Structures are given as structure tokens and as C-alpha cells.
Amino acid sequence: MTERSVTISPPTRDEGRRVWVDGNLLGAVHSLSGLTHLLQRAGWEGLDEVDVANLPIIEWYGGGPEVWSRRD
């Protein structure tokens, strides 16, 4: 079984943060809650926000799970 990868882009002014799973763009989210729901729909059922914030396979760019808006 291959390990899955999740990449979270830096926040943008309009779109939020883009979410890539296994190299495929799933969408953009504006909160940890939104990310949790997106990952649940992608097959990670049973995850909650604490799980998502601490998943070691997530690569966060432009800030971690506490950063959802762009700092100018």
C-alpha cells in the first residue's frame, strides 16, 4: 500500500488554501473545518479537526493549520 500525500498551499486573498491529494487538486478551503470535510469526502472518513491538524502526511506551505488568511 502506498502512502498518500496531502499538500496545502499558502493562503491566497480570494481562494483560500488549495488542497492537493496525491498530486491532484481537490479544491480550496478557508478553514480547518473545510479541510476536514474535503478530506472526508476524499475517503478519509472519521477524521476530525484535531486529526487533520496533526496528520504527519500533510505538508503545509505558508503556515500550518492555524493560518487561513494571507498576511500582507
ChimeraX attribute file (.defattr): number of C-alpha atoms within 10 A of each C-alpha:
attribute: neighborCount
match mode: 1-to-1
recipient: residues
	/A:1	3
	/A:2	4
	/A:3	6
	/A:4	10
	/A:5	14
	/A:6	20
	/A:7	19
	/A:8	22
	/A:9	18
	/A:10	19
	/A:11	21
	/A:12	16
	/A:13	12
	/A:14	10
	/A:15	12
	/A:16	18
	/A:17	26
	/A:18	18
	/A:19	22
	/A:20	18
	/A:21	16
	/A:22	11
	/A:23	11
	/A:24	11
	/A:25	13
	/A:26	16
	/A:27	14
	/A:28	20
	/A:29	20
	/A:30	17
	/A:31	17
	/A:32	18
	/A:33	14
	/A:34	13
	/A:35	23
	/A:36	22
	/A:37	18
	/A:38	17
	/A:39	20
	/A:40	14
	/A:41	11
	/A:42	11
	/A:43	9
	/A:44	13
	/A:45	11
	/A:46	9
	/A:47	14
	/A:48	16
	/A:49	16
	/A:50	12
	/A:51	11
	/A:52	19
	/A:53	16
	/A:54	11
	/A:55	12
	/A:56	10
	/A:57	12
	/A:58	19
	/A:59	14
	/A:60	17
	/A:61	14
	/A:62	16
	/A:63	15
	/A:64	15
	/A:65	18
	/A:66	9
	/A:67	17
	/A:68	19
	/A:69	18
	/A:70	14
	/A:71	9
	/A:72	4
